[in-house]
């Protein structure tokens, strides 16, 4: 059975976006592990944020949906906006990149001060 070009393009886009999200998560995990000086810190911080902090923020600030990490990951991975979240795929990718940039810059500053100097 022949597979259409639209399917191939859609699959390639999904795999590419998934690879970028995975790479970003790896960089985030490594940054937090460097700050905490072990892998357990990265797992604890990410799990604690996603399960506890982000859900508390959802309850307190439901209008901030377009700024939450999971919504933006869902938009990028799905390749289309999510109902109720006013953000495009490109906008969500830029938000995630900005969050990652802040964490990496903070990690670099802490690492340079704590371990290099």
ChimeraX attribute file (.defattr): number of C-alpha atoms within 10 A of each C-alpha:
attribute: neighborCount
match mode: 1-to-1
recipient: residues
	/A:1	3
	/A:2	4
	/A:3	7
	/A:4	8
	/A:5	9
	/A:6	9
	/A:7	10
	/A:8	11
	/A:9	11
	/A:10	12
	/A:11	12
	/A:12	12
	/A:13	15
	/A:14	16
	/A:15	13
	/A:16	13
	/A:17	18
	/A:18	16
	/A:19	13
	/A:20	15
	/A:21	19
	/A:22	12
	/A:23	12
	/A:24	16
	/A:25	14
	/A:26	12
	/A:27	16
	/A:28	20
	/A:29	19
	/A:30	18
	/A:31	22
	/A:32	24
	/A:33	19
	/A:34	17
	/A:35	19
	/A:36	14
	/A:37	12
	/A:38	12
	/A:39	15
	/A:40	13
	/A:41	16
	/A:42	20
	/A:43	14
	/A:44	13
	/A:45	16
	/A:46	17
	/A:47	12
	/A:48	12
	/A:49	14
	/A:50	15
	/A:51	11
	/A:52	11
	/A:53	13
	/A:54	16
	/A:55	14
	/A:56	13
	/A:57	14
	/A:58	13
	/A:59	9
	/A:60	10
	/A:61	11
	/A:62	11
	/A:63	12
	/A:64	12
	/A:65	17
	/A:66	20
	/A:67	15
	/A:68	18
	/A:69	16
	/A:70	14
	/A:71	17
	/A:72	26
	/A:73	19
	/A:74	16
	/A:75	22
	/A:76	25
	/A:77	21
	/A:78	15
	/A:79	17
	/A:80	14
	/A:81	19
	/A:82	17
	/A:83	8
	/A:84	9
	/A:85	16
	/A:86	13
	/A:87	20
	/A:88	17
	/A:89	19
	/A:90	15
	/A:91	16
	/A:92	26
	/A:93	20
	/A:94	14
	/A:95	19
	/A:96	21
	/A:97	14
	/A:98	12
	/A:99	13
	/A:100	17
	/A:101	15
	/A:102	12
	/A:103	17
	/A:104	17
	/A:105	12
	/A:106	15
	/A:107	20
	/A:108	15
	/A:109	12
	/A:110	14
	/A:111	15
	/A:112	11
	/A:113	10
	/A:114	10
	/A:115	8
	/A:116	7
	/A:117	6
